[in-house]
Amino acid sequence: MRNKLKYLTFVSLKRKIKTKWFVIANVLLAIGIIGVINIDSIITFFGGDFDKQIKVYVIDDTHETFELLKEQIDTNSITYSEEEQSAYEVILSDQSSDQALNIVEEDKDAYVFVIKSNPETILDVTLVSDGYIDSIDFQLLSTAVNNTKTMLAIQKSNLSQEELNQLYTSVEIKRMYLDETKKSEDENMDMIMTTVFPIIILPFFMLTLFLVQMIGAEVNDEKTTRGMEIIISNVSPKVHFFSKVISGNLFVISQGILLIIYALIGLLIHHIMGGVGVNGILSGEIHEIVTNMMGTEFLSKLLYIIPLAAILMLSTFLSYSLLAGILASMTTNTEDFQQLQTPIMVISLVGYYLAMMAGVFNGALFIRILSYVPFISAILAPSLLVLGQISVLDVLFSICITVITNILLIKYGLKIYKVGILNYSSKDLWKKMIKAIKNK
């Protein structure tokens, strides 16, 4: 029996790996993942310049606004981007206000501020550009202008230098938490994990869908070609069932490892190439995320989060493969199986979106209960554990429920598989499944 199981598993796995589409798909995945991680360097190679500052010309008819505005723009830019250098090069122009359009015509990427005095509103400001301005740029520049106006108004109020210093000094807000388990450095973790975790669990979500479709297609292909009768005449349905499940899981696990390798290669290349500068798409985001995480207990949590998540994900892979094999055995063609697998995809999709919105629920009872539900717990429970909305004990409970689910799927699913594997009629499908479960 073991030899037959190994042989069928090897044959099934070989059919999946030694194909042109597998090689082509992985080449495209490798190029795509490495390319996305190094998108900033790629854009730079083709002429993009992330280190190039945006030129902001200022035509200051008030003769007192430029220095304040420059200071505000530089300060806001550095604060927002967390870089040492401002994203803007603020230049005092000696052109008249009527020549603002000429400046933009010569430099299409530049912005021009035309600033005039206004007795009622202090400043009258016009921003000239060749086209639309990015919303983030506009918000930052708008904030700088309003801060400058406030500073001018304060300076004209004849306050003493000491009073001006008091007004300009930022207020340091000290945090106090009634919940002693909360720490100020962990306060941004919800935002970080809501952004990062969906990216991490996306491969798992895609692999589960691929696993279900792959097992269903393979079983239906054997039934359609009548090859199933020859196979079952030489091996038991039990051996055939487990060979499909094992080979399917080995394949998706191998594919998952390859995805991790592609990502590591991409990050290594990004590190070797040095990333990009002040306005980099990726390096700045990665730096910000890593910096925020380094200041928290997140890294120490990974020591138990990764093993628990891995066990739960592997158990869930097994759940999906068992269910896919059972349903595929009762269908006669791929079209019928696709109808049956729709609920599985919906359940998986619900789990993925719940994980994306995990930070919103703030430890609600219903989201904690959903983290125990098989098939979606592997996506939902790890994210809730990272956010501190559930405990390690909850994740262990989720693992136990998933294991029990797998045992029940094997026990009762094997009965259905034995009946359905040679069934070529879709009539009374559910009645046959129920009857098979009841039979000893």
DONU-897310 format. One line per 5 residues: number of its first residue (from 1); for each residue x, y, z of C-alpha. Coordinates in Angstrom, 2 decimals. Each point is the difference from the previous one (the first is absolute). Layout:
BEGIN
NUM> X:Y:Z | ...
//
This chain:
BEGIN
1> 0.00:0.00:0.00 | 2.81:2.40:0.90 | 1.82:-0.67:-3.26 | -3.17:0.65:-1.99 | -0.67:3.20:1.99
6> 3.55:1.25:-0.61 | -0.20:-0.88:-3.67 | -3.34:1.74:-0.59 | 1.13:3.03:2.03 | 3.23:0.24:-1.98
11> -1.81:-0.37:-3.34 | -2.59:2.62:0.94 | 2.68:2.42:1.24 | 2.13:-0.61:-3.08 | -2.96:0.81:-2.27
16> -0.35:3.37:1.73 | 3.66:1.00:0.07 | 1.38:-1.34:-3.27 | -2.15:2.15:-2.23 | 0.77:3.05:-2.11
21> -2.70:2.08:1.66 | 1.56:-0.58:3.44 | 3.40:1.21:-1.22 | -1.49:2.96:-1.88 | -2.23:0.95:2.93
26> 2.90:-0.04:2.46 | 2.24:1.98:-2.32 | -2.75:2.63:-0.29 | -0.58:-0.06:3.77 | 3.71:0.41:0.70
31> 0.27:2.90:-2.44 | -3.18:1.58:1.38 | 0.89:-0.27:3.70 | 3.63:1.09:-0.45 | -1.16:2.76:-2.33
36> -2.61:1.36:2.44 | 2.49:0.02:2.87 | 2.51:1.86:-2.15 | -2.51:2.19:-1.85 | 1.73:3.17:1.19
41> 3.33:-1.08:-1.45 | -1.66:-1.09:-3.24 | -1.72:3.36:-0.43 | 3.28:1.75:0.75 | 1.77:-2.14:-2.62
46> -2.50:1.07:-2.65 | 0.46:3.69:0.72 | -1.87:0.59:3.24 | 1.85:1.96:2.68 | -1.26:-0.42:3.54
51> 2.81:2.16:1.38 | -0.99:2.95:-2.15 | -1.69:2.70:2.04 | -3.10:1.74:-1.27 | 0.80:3.64:-0.71
56> -2.34:2.48:1.66 | 0.55:3.58:-1.19 | -1.32:2.79:2.20 | -0.79:3.45:-1.40 | -0.27:1.96:3.25
61> -1.53:3.42:-0.52 | -0.29:0.42:3.79 | 3.81:-0.21:0.46 | -0.48:-1.73:3.38 | -1.64:-3.34:-0.73
66> 2.64:-2.05:-1.83 | 2.22:-1.06:2.91 | -2.95:-1.00:2.17 | -1.62:-1.94:-2.84 | 3.24:-1.77:-0.89
71> 0.49:-1.03:3.60 | -3.56:-1.33:0.25 | 0.20:-1.96:-3.29 | 3.34:-1.60:0.95 | -1.18:-0.82:3.53
76> -3.28:-1.55:-1.14 | 1.68:-2.03:-2.74 | 2.68:-1.43:2.30 | -2.57:-0.78:2.70 | -2.33:-1.74:-2.44
81> 2.62:-2.05:-1.89 | 2.25:-0.60:3.04 | 3.00:0.78:-2.20 | 2.95:2.30:0.71 | -0.56:2.00:-3.17
86> -3.09:1.86:-1.13 | -1.80:-1.23:-3.10 | -0.21:3.61:-1.24 | 2.56:2.54:-1.09 | -1.52:3.38:0.93
91> 1.44:2.82:-2.13 | -0.60:3.74:0.26 | -0.74:1.28:-3.49 | 0.84:3.50:-1.15 | -2.67:-0.19:-2.69
96> -3.15:2.08:0.20 | -3.39:-1.56:0.71 | -0.94:0.40:-3.65 | 2.90:-2.26:-1.01 | -1.08:-2.99:2.17
101> -1.35:-1.84:-3.02 | 3.34:0.36:-1.77 | 1.77:-1.80:2.86 | -2.35:-2.99:-0.25 | 0.26:-0.09:-3.77
106> 3.78:-0.32:0.28 | -0.20:-2.64:2.77 | -3.18:-2.10:-0.29 | 0.64:-1.79:3.31 | 0.39:3.19:2.04
111> -2.57:1.79:2.15 | -0.17:3.78:0.37 | -1.44:1.90:2.98 | -1.07:3.56:-0.67 | -0.40:1.71:3.38
116> -1.52:3.44:0.47 | -1.11:1.97:3.04 | -3.68:0.17:0.90 | -1.21:2.31:2.78 | -2.93:-2.26:0.85
121> 1.57:-3.50:-0.20 | 3.69:1.04:0.40 | 1.06:-2.05:-3.04 | -1.36:-0.51:-3.49 | 1.60:-3.16:-1.44
126> -0.18:-1.51:-3.51 | 1.57:-3.40:-0.79 | 0.93:-0.50:-3.67 | 0.76:-3.45:-1.47 | 0.03:-1.62:-3.41
131> -2.63:-2.58:0.91 | -1.63:-1.65:2.99 | 1.91:-0.11:3.29 | 0.15:-3.19:2.04 | -2.42:0.22:2.93
136> 2.76:-0.66:2.55 | 2.19:2.75:-1.51 | -2.89:2.44:-0.06 | -0.96:-0.77:3.60 | 3.58:0.45:1.18
141> 0.47:3.28:-1.88 | -3.39:1.27:1.12 | 0.86:-0.72:3.63 | 3.32:1.82:-0.40 | -1.76:3.09:-1.42
146> -2.56:0.09:2.82 | 2.71:-0.42:2.65 | 1.95:2.82:-1.63 | -3.05:2.25:0.08 | -0.49:-0.76:3.71
151> 3.62:0.81:0.76 | -0.21:3.30:-1.88 | -3.16:0.93:1.91 | 1.71:-0.78:3.31 | 3.09:2.00:-0.91
156> -2.16:3.02:-0.87 | -1.74:-0.16:3.39 | 3.02:1.66:1.72 | 0.56:-2.91:2.39 | 3.30:-0.29:1.84
161> 2.62:-2.57:-1.02 | -0.76:-2.05:3.09 | -3.68:-0.09:-0.86 | 0.83:-0.95:-3.59 | 2.18:-2.87:1.22
166> -2.83:-1.25:2.17 | -2.38:0.03:-2.95 | 2.43:-1.81:-2.32 | 0.99:-2.68:2.51 | -1.71:-3.33:-0.76
171> -1.98:-1.66:2.74 | 1.29:-3.43:1.04 | -3.00:-2.24:0.65 | 0.66:-2.60:2.67 | -2.07:-3.16:-0.20
176> -1.63:-1.76:2.94 | -1.84:-3.33:-0.34 | -2.43:-1.47:2.50 | 0.73:-3.41:-1.52 | 3.45:-0.83:1.37
181> 0.65:-2.45:-2.86 | -0.07:2.83:-2.55 | 3.19:1.81:-0.98 | 0.46:3.19:-2.00 | 2.47:-1.63:-2.40
186> -2.62:-2.59:-0.95 | -2.67:2.58:-0.81 | 0.73:0.02:-3.74 | 0.00:-3.80:-0.27 | -3.63:-0.10:-1.14
191> 0.80:2.25:-2.95 | 3.20:-1.89:-0.83 | -1.59:-3.44:0.08 | -3.11:1.12:-1.85 | 2.35:1.06:-2.80
196> 2.62:-2.76:0.12 | -1.87:-3.12:1.04 | -2.37:-0.19:-3.00 | 3.07:-0.07:-2.24 | 1.48:-2.87:2.01
201> -3.16:-2.12:0.05 | -0.85:0.62:-3.66 | 2.26:-2.88:-1.20 | -1.68:-2.37:2.47 | -3.42:1.08:-1.22
206> 0.97:-0.53:-3.65 | 1.65:-3.37:0.71 | -3.12:-1.35:1.73 | -2.15:0.90:-3.01 | 2.59:-1.53:-2.32
211> 0.13:-3.16:2.13 | -3.77:-0.49:-0.17 | -0.14:0.55:-3.75 | 3.02:-2.22:-0.67 | -1.29:-3.03:1.90
216> -3.47:0.37:-1.48 | 1.31:0.32:-3.54 | 2.29:-3.03:0.37 | -2.68:-2.29:1.41 | -2.53:1.08:-2.62
221> 2.56:-0.44:-2.76 | 0.56:-3.60:1.05 | -3.75:-0.61:0.16 | -0.64:1.63:-3.38 | 2.66:-2.08:-1.76
226> -1.19:-3.18:1.77 | 3.49:-0.38:1.39 | -1.52:-0.12:3.47 | -1.37:-3.51:-0.60 | 3.46:-1.32:-0.84
231> 1.56:1.71:3.05 | -2.65:-1.19:2.46 | 0.28:-3.55:-1.34 | 3.63:-0.01:1.17 | -0.14:2.12:3.17
236> -2.64:0.65:2.63 | -1.99:3.27:0.01 | 1.64:0.78:3.34 | 3.50:-0.12:-1.49 | -1.12:2.03:-3.01
241> -1.66:2.59:2.25 | 3.04:0.49:2.21 | 2.36:0.14:-2.98 | -1.94:2.96:-1.42 | -0.08:1.75:3.36
246> 3.71:-0.53:0.74 | 1.19:0.94:-3.48 | -2.19:3.10:-0.03 | 1.32:1.17:3.36 | 3.61:-0.72:-0.93
251> -0.46:2.03:-3.16 | -1.48:3.11:1.63 | 2.53:-0.12:2.83 | 2.81:-0.18:-2.56 | -1.57:2.86:-1.92
256> -0.29:2.01:3.19 | 3.69:-0.55:0.78 | 0.88:1.14:-3.53 | -2.02:3.21:0.52 | 1.94:0.69:3.20
261> 3.29:-0.62:-1.84 | -1.03:2.41:-2.77 | -0.85:2.67:2.60 | 3.32:-0.50:1.81 | 1.89:0.26:-3.28
266> -1.89:3.21:-0.79 | 0.82:1.49:3.42 | 3.66:-1.04:-0.36 | 0.23:1.66:-3.40 | -1.73:3.09:1.40
271> 2.53:0.11:2.85 | 2.99:-0.48:-2.32 | -1.23:2.71:-2.37 | -0.46:2.35:2.93 | -3.68:0.77:-0.64
276> -0.76:3.60:-0.81 | 0.11:3.39:1.62 | -2.29:2.54:1.52 | -3.17:-0.78:-1.96 | 0.52:-3.75:-0.43
281> -3.13:-2.08:-0.46 | 1.13:-3.05:1.92 | 3.08:0.73:2.07 | -1.68:2.77:1.98 | -3.06:-2.13:0.74
286> 2.07:-3.03:1.03 | 2.22:2.19:2.15 | -2.99:1.58:1.73 | -1.69:-3.34:0.67 | 3.17:-1.68:1.28
291> 0.82:3.02:2.17 | -3.44:-0.04:1.59 | 0.19:-3.74:0.59 | 3.49:0.18:1.51 | -1.35:2.25:2.71
296> -2.64:-2.52:1.04 | -0.14:-3.51:1.38 | -1.09:-1.27:-3.41 | 3.35:-1.63:-0.83 | -0.04:-2.02:3.22
301> -3.59:-1.04:-0.75 | 1.14:-1.51:-3.30 | 1.74:-2.78:1.92 | -3.37:-1.57:0.77 | -2.23:1.64:-2.62
306> 1.84:-1.55:-2.99 | -0.09:-3.64:1.29 | -3.65:0.26:1.03 | -1.00:1.62:-3.30 | 1.96:-2.63:-1.96
311> -1.71:-2.90:1.83 | -3.42:1.56:-0.48 | 0.62:0.68:-3.69 | 1.26:-3.53:-0.69 | -3.02:-1.45:1.81
316> -2.29:2.24:-2.05 | 1.70:-1.03:-3.25 | -0.87:-3.56:0.97 | -3.60:1.00:0.71 | -0.43:1.61:-3.40
321> 1.61:-2.92:-1.83 | -2.15:-2.58:1.81 | -3.17:1.93:-0.74 | 1.01:0.54:-3.63 | 0.68:-3.71:-0.49
326> -3.33:-0.97:1.55 | -2.02:2.42:-2.11 | 1.91:-0.87:-3.18 | -0.74:-3.71:0.45 | -3.75:0.67:-0.16
331> 0.13:2.09:-3.17 | 0.24:-1.27:-3.56 | 1.75:2.94:-1.68 | 1.91:3.18:0.74 | -3.07:2.21:-0.47
336> -1.90:-1.81:2.77 | 2.99:0.26:2.33 | 0.32:3.74:-0.63 | -3.56:0.44:1.20 | 0.75:-1.96:3.16
341> 3.25:1.86:0.71 | -1.66:3.43:-0.12 | -1.05:-0.12:3.69 | 3.58:-0.96:0.91 | 1.36:3.03:-1.83
346> -2.58:2.28:1.62 | 0.96:-1.25:3.47 | 3.68:0.52:-0.73 | -0.66:3.47:-1.40 | -1.99:0.97:3.10
351> 2.93:-1.10:2.17 | 2.42:2.08:-2.05 | -2.08:3.18:0.22 | -0.59:-0.52:3.73 | 3.77:-0.26:0.48
356> 0.47:3.24:-1.96 | -2.47:1.78:2.28 | 1.17:-1.72:3.20 | 1.16:3.24:1.60 | -3.47:1.52:-0.34
361> -1.75:-2.57:2.20 | 2.08:0.85:3.07 | -0.34:-3.42:1.64 | -3.76:-0.41:-0.48 | -1.42:-3.32:1.15
366> -1.31:-1.03:-3.42 | 3.42:0.45:-1.69 | 1.57:-2.09:2.75 | -2.57:-2.74:-0.63 | 0.65:0.17:-3.74
371> 3.71:-0.56:0.66 | -0.94:-3.52:1.17 | -1.88:-0.87:-3.20 | 1.85:-2.53:-2.18 | 1.03:1.05:-3.53
376> 0.24:3.71:0.96 | 1.81:-0.25:3.35 | 3.40:-0.34:-1.73 | -0.47:3.43:-1.57 | -1.81:1.73:2.85
381> 1.56:-1.35:3.20 | 3.66:1.02:-0.67 | -0.98:3.59:-0.82 | -2.13:0.25:3.15 | 2.86:-1.48:2.03
386> 2.42:2.62:-1.32 | -2.46:2.76:0.86 | -0.45:-1.40:3.49 | -3.72:-0.59:-0.46 | 0.32:-3.71:0.79
391> 2.52:-2.00:2.02 | 2.28:-2.92:-0.77 | -2.55:-2.22:1.73 | -2.62:1.08:-2.55 | 2.30:-0.91:-2.88
396> 0.71:-3.41:1.57 | -3.76:-0.48:0.29 | -0.37:0.88:-3.70 | 2.67:-2.57:-0.87 | -1.80:-2.69:2.03
401> -3.32:0.75:-1.74 | 1.68:-0.17:-3.42 | 1.64:-3.34:0.88 | -3.34:-1.40:1.19 | -1.58:1.23:-3.25
406> 2.66:-1.83:-2.00 | -0.61:-3.21:1.94 | -3.74:0.23:-0.70 | 0.64:0.75:-3.69 | 2.22:-3.06:-0.26
411> -2.41:-2.24:1.88 | -3.20:0.95:-1.81 | 1.50:1.41:-3.16 | 1.68:-3.28:-0.82 | -3.41:-1.69:-0.02
416> -1.27:2.55:-2.50 | 3.14:-0.35:-2.08 | -0.34:-3.78:-0.26 | -3.54:0.36:-1.31 | 0.52:3.05:-2.19
421> 3.31:-0.82:-1.68 | -1.66:-2.35:-2.48 | -3.24:1.94:-0.12 | -0.66:1.49:-3.44 | -3.45:1.41:0.64
426> -0.73:3.37:1.55 | -3.60:-0.97:0.81 | -0.92:0.02:3.72 | 3.55:1.06:0.89 | -0.69:1.08:3.57
431> -2.15:-3.04:0.73 | 2.88:-2.25:-1.01 | 2.38:1.94:2.23 | -2.32:-0.27:3.01 | -0.61:-3.68:-0.65
436> 3.74:-0.63:-0.24 | 0.60:1.70:3.37 | -2.68:-2.07:1.69 | 1.39:-3.29:-1.30 | 2.49:-1.63:2.34
//
